Amino acid sequence: MGKESFQNPRALVAGDWLEAHLSDPEIRIFDCTSFLRYGESDDHPYLYVSGRAAYDAGHIPGAAHLDLQGEFSNPESPYLMTLPSAEAAADAFARHGVAEGTRVVLYTRESMQRATRFWWMLRWLGFDEAAVLDGGYDKWFADGRPISTEPGKYPRGQFALNPRPDVFVGKDEVLAAIGEEDTCTINALSPNLHSGADPSYGRRGHIPGSVNVYASDLLNPKTLEMLSPDEVGEIFRRAGATPDKRIITYCGGGIAATLDAFLLHQLGYRNVSVYDNSMSEWAADPDLPIETD
């Protein structure tokens, strides 16, 4: 038996469990699909594309769609997918039916990252009854489970806001953490972006001293399911991330970083923060240090 385990089994559910609970009145299922198209925007490193069309073509029965940029980001930010205020985010979740006494299940396509972003946002707001569907829509569909084209909608809920402000951090906290031995800063982007070989974010490279744990390496590439707790734990330990340290995760815009953060939290790491805006902000500011391999 392995020595690692996921600390909150309710936060990661399998397709067979969800299929058996589709009709439960307290369940709120959300399709979190969106897509990032690199090299297709003049203003940002990537173009954000809503997943609404994919949702309309077929989704898990009863699921409603959440649009990360359209409803759950700050429209005045110069960066895509920036956190809104806690009050605005709580109101958006309430409009979609999230409330005390409900249990939320989040899924997406092609990746687990948008689902974990919403999970991490709910944790930020103090809502702890959320789960990610392991393998997302891709595994659900591959397993031959039911699909619907009927739009899902839940009645408005009463969202109790109990924010955890340290769940997300900004550039000042990240800058102050450089060189701190008790902090491990983790880049969830691909090795090519981390090393500086890929210039997609303008200035090449990574935050000085940060280590690379590519979010996609934490998933089974065929099923998109999370790797086992032992496998995930070993990956983070090899990178120097241990439970006694403060952990800051980042990526391009604070999305892939939430997959790393979600799994660290599942392993029992209790001091984990995500750098919102991440390299979209950091690489654009010439006053902030950067390094390449």
RAPEHU-V961604 format. One line per field, one symbol per residue. ss: DSSP state (H for helix, E for strand, - for the rest). phi: phi as a letter, one per 40 degrees, with the letter a starting at -180 (. if undefined). A space follows every 10 residues. Layout:
ss: ???
phi: ???
This chain:
ss: --------HH HEE-HHHHHH ------EEEE E--EEEEE-- -----EEEEE -HHHHHH-E- ---EE--HHH H--------- -----HHHHH HHHHH----- --EEEEE--- --HHHHHHHH HHHHH----E EEE--HHHHH HH-----E-- ---------- ----HHHEE- HHHHHHH--- --EEEEE--- HHHHH----- -----E---- EE--HHHHE- -----E--HH HHHHHHHH-- -----EEEEE -----HHHHH HHHHHH---- -EEEE--HHH HH-------- E--
phi: .cccaccbdc cbbccccccc bdcccccbbb cbcabbbcgb bcbbcaccbc ccccccciac dgcbbbbdcc bbbcccccbc gcdccdcccc ccccdchcad gcbcbbaabg abcccccccc cccdcgcbbb bbccggcdcd cccgccbbbc ccabcdbbcc cbcbcccbbb ccccccccgc ccbbbbcccc dcccchcbcd cgcchacdgc bbbcdcccbc ccbgccccdc ccdccccccg cbccccbbba acagbddccd cdccccchcb bbbbccgfcd ccccbcccca abc
